[in-house]
Amino acid sequence: MNMRLLTLPVIFLLIGAVCLAGELKTEIRDNEIIALFLQSYYKDVADRGKYVVVSPETSFEYVEDERLMPEDRKNRWNRLRTYVRDRIRAGEIKLDGYDIGPIIDDLFEKNKRKARLSIKSDPKNGYIVDYDGTFEKSARKYGNQFYKENPNVLELTRVSLPGWNQEHNIFLIYTAWNGNLIAYRYEKGTLNEIGRTTLLIE
């Protein structure tokens, strides 16, 4: 009897360890994808000797707006789901033969709350992660003067966590600066863009 009682905590610990390992694997994969995305999306910026400043916290404003009441937030999510599906089906992002619903749902679920990035800054590949908040504080304080004093900075931006279709290695990711939602296929450590659309929903 005592042995049975002793095995219960062990079972719960093992279950917890498996869940934690799964979450850690997802976090590592997401950060790897975000780093590859930034390198790909801002390659031309790096080629010009400039870089973007990325917030250390992920963001998908349409989903995470904490100012909204729960019912209003739910309504907004439903409108955005419909809106994104319609844009994709209209051909702006060609995902023929794939069920886009789970990808959008994964994007929404993962971005309900902000997450802290763990990627390294890589100015040679076009981005710096503003972990200590220096750039953001300066930009807020000095406005346009900030860019005059930091001519190599192209923009300050935030990115979302990616929404995945793991079976086909397709993901959606959002970048806040220009409101682009971009679809990529991940193949052997490289990204191939499928298409993009700009979110303009209120």
DACOR-V107524 format. One record per residue. N is the residue number from 0. RES is the residue in three letters. SS is DSSP state (H for helix, E for strand, L for the rest). PHI is phi in radians with two decimals (none if undefined). PSI is psi in whole degrees, -180 to 180 (999 if undefined). Layout:
# DACOR-V107524
N,RES,SS,PHI,PSI + N,RES,SS,PHI,PSI
This chain:
# DACOR-V107524
0,MET,L,none,-44 + 1,ASN,H,-1.10,-36 + 2,MET,H,-1.12,-40 + 3,ARG,H,-1.11,-42 + 4,LEU,H,-1.14,-36 + 5,LEU,H,-1.23,-29 + 6,THR,H,-1.32,-24 + 7,LEU,H,-1.07,-50 + 8,PRO,H,-1.03,-36 + 9,VAL,H,-1.13,-43 + 10,ILE,H,-1.07,-46 + 11,PHE,H,-1.09,-39 + 12,LEU,H,-1.13,-41 + 13,LEU,H,-1.14,-42 + 14,ILE,H,-1.08,-44 + 15,GLY,H,-1.10,-40 + 16,ALA,H,-1.15,-41 + 17,VAL,H,-1.11,-45 + 18,CYS,H,-1.10,-43 + 19,LEU,H,-1.14,-40 + 20,ALA,H,-1.11,-40 + 21,GLY,H,-1.12,-43 + 22,GLU,H,-1.14,-41 + 23,LEU,H,-1.13,-42 + 24,LYS,H,-1.08,-42 + 25,THR,H,-1.11,-43 + 26,GLU,H,-1.10,-44 + 27,ILE,H,-1.11,-45 + 28,ARG,H,-1.09,-44 + 29,ASP,H,-1.08,-43 + 30,ASN,H,-1.17,-37 + 31,GLU,H,-1.07,-44 + 32,ILE,H,-1.15,-42 + 33,ILE,H,-1.08,-42 + 34,ALA,H,-1.08,-45 + 35,LEU,H,-1.13,-39 + 36,PHE,H,-1.07,-48 + 37,LEU,H,-1.08,-41 + 38,GLN,H,-1.11,-41 + 39,SER,H,-1.28,-47 + 40,TYR,H,-1.21,-33 + 41,TYR,L,-1.94,25 + 42,LYS,H,-1.04,-43 + 43,ASP,H,-1.16,-28 + 44,VAL,H,-1.15,-47 + 45,ALA,H,-1.09,-38 + 46,ASP,H,-1.10,-26 + 47,ARG,L,-1.61,6 + 48,GLY,L,1.37,17 + 49,LYS,L,-1.98,178 + 50,TYR,E,-2.70,160 + 51,VAL,E,-1.78,154 + 52,VAL,E,-1.84,120 + 53,VAL,E,-1.80,133 + 54,SER,L,-1.11,142 + 55,PRO,L,-1.27,-8 + 56,GLU,E,-1.93,135 + 57,THR,L,-1.20,161 + 58,SER,L,-2.70,137 + 59,PHE,L,-2.50,85 + 60,GLU,H,-0.93,-37 + 61,TYR,H,-1.09,-27 + 62,VAL,H,-1.68,-38 + 63,GLU,H,-1.66,4 + 64,ASP,L,-1.02,102 + 65,GLU,L,-1.34,-9 + 66,ARG,L,-1.30,-20 + 67,LEU,L,-1.44,147 + 68,MET,L,-1.20,153 + 69,PRO,H,-0.89,-43 + 70,GLU,H,-1.17,-40 + 71,ASP,H,-1.15,-38 + 72,ARG,H,-1.13,-43 + 73,LYS,H,-1.06,-44 + 74,ASN,H,-1.10,-39 + 75,ARG,H,-1.15,-42 + 76,TRP,H,-1.05,-45 + 77,ASN,H,-1.09,-41 + 78,ARG,H,-1.13,-41 + 79,LEU,H,-1.20,-39 + 80,ARG,H,-1.00,-49 + 81,THR,H,-1.07,-43 + 82,TYR,H,-1.08,-47 + 83,VAL,H,-1.13,-44 + 84,ARG,H,-1.03,-44 + 85,ASP,H,-1.12,-40 + 86,ARG,H,-1.14,-40 + 87,ILE,H,-1.19,-45 + 88,ARG,H,-1.17,-24 + 89,ALA,L,-1.31,-8 + 90,GLY,L,1.79,1 + 91,GLU,L,-1.19,-34 + 92,ILE,E,-2.18,112 + 93,LYS,L,-1.52,107 + 94,LEU,L,-2.17,48 + 95,ASP,L,-1.05,133 + 96,GLY,L,1.54,-1 + 97,TYR,L,-2.02,145 + 98,ASP,L,-1.43,108 + 99,ILE,H,-1.37,-17 + 100,GLY,H,-0.96,-53 + 101,PRO,H,-1.07,-33 + 102,ILE,H,-1.15,-46 + 103,ILE,H,-1.13,-44 + 104,ASP,H,-1.07,-41 + 105,ASP,H,-1.13,-41 + 106,LEU,H,-1.03,-45 + 107,PHE,H,-1.19,-47 + 108,GLU,H,-1.09,-44 + 109,LYS,H,-1.24,-20 + 110,ASN,L,-1.88,20 + 111,LYS,L,-1.11,-31 + 112,ARG,L,-2.27,153 + 113,LYS,L,-1.17,150 + 114,ALA,L,-2.24,149 + 115,ARG,E,-1.54,129 + 116,LEU,L,-1.27,157 + 117,SER,L,-2.29,20 + 118,ILE,L,-1.49,158 + 119,LYS,L,-1.53,148 + 120,SER,L,-1.12,145 + 121,ASP,E,-2.54,73 + 122,PRO,H,-1.04,-28 + 123,LYS,H,-1.15,-24 + 124,ASN,H,-1.85,14 + 125,GLY,L,1.75,9 + 126,TYR,E,-2.64,150 + 127,ILE,E,-2.24,133 + 128,VAL,E,-1.60,124 + 129,ASP,L,-1.48,64 + 130,TYR,L,-1.10,-33 + 131,ASP,L,-1.66,1 + 132,GLY,L,1.34,9 + 133,THR,H,-1.06,-48 + 134,PHE,H,-1.14,-46 + 135,GLU,H,-1.10,-43 + 136,LYS,H,-1.08,-43 + 137,SER,H,-1.15,-41 + 138,ALA,H,-1.13,-40 + 139,ARG,H,-1.17,-37 + 140,LYS,H,-1.33,-41 + 141,TYR,H,-1.88,-9 + 142,GLY,L,1.04,-131 + 143,ASN,H,-1.10,-26 + 144,GLN,H,-1.09,-28 + 145,PHE,H,-1.02,-43 + 146,TYR,H,-1.27,-29 + 147,LYS,H,-1.19,-36 + 148,GLU,H,-1.46,-15 + 149,ASN,L,-2.24,69 + 150,PRO,L,-1.12,-18 + 151,ASN,L,-1.47,-9 + 152,VAL,E,-1.50,120 + 153,LEU,E,-1.43,-43 + 154,GLU,E,-2.88,164 + 155,LEU,E,-1.86,134 + 156,THR,E,-2.54,169 + 157,ARG,L,-2.29,152 + 158,VAL,E,-2.22,157 + 159,SER,L,-1.57,169 + 160,LEU,L,-1.27,149 + 161,PRO,L,-1.37,143 + 162,GLY,E,-1.68,132 + 163,TRP,E,-1.98,148 + 164,ASN,E,-2.00,96 + 165,GLN,L,-1.17,-30 + 166,GLU,L,-1.08,-38 + 167,HIS,L,-1.94,5 + 168,ASN,L,0.96,43 + 169,ILE,E,-1.94,138 + 170,PHE,E,-2.46,157 + 171,LEU,E,-1.95,140 + 172,ILE,E,-2.48,146 + 173,TYR,E,-1.99,137 + 174,THR,E,-2.09,130 + 175,ALA,L,-1.33,-28 + 176,TRP,L,-1.04,-46 + 177,ASN,L,-2.03,8 + 178,GLY,L,1.23,22 + 179,ASN,E,-1.40,135 + 180,LEU,E,-1.92,119 + 181,ILE,E,-2.09,139 + 182,ALA,E,-1.85,135 + 183,TYR,E,-2.28,156 + 184,ARG,E,-1.90,130 + 185,TYR,E,-1.70,120 + 186,GLU,E,-2.40,113 + 187,LYS,L,0.90,48 + 188,GLY,L,1.42,6 + 189,THR,E,-2.18,160 + 190,LEU,E,-1.99,136 + 191,ASN,E,-2.10,117 + 192,GLU,E,-1.22,133 + 193,ILE,E,-1.66,-38 + 194,GLY,E,2.98,174 + 195,ARG,E,-2.61,158 + 196,THR,E,-2.52,154 + 197,THR,E,-1.78,127 + 198,LEU,L,-1.51,124 + 199,LEU,L,-2.16,15 + 200,ILE,L,-1.20,144 + 201,GLU,L,-1.54,999
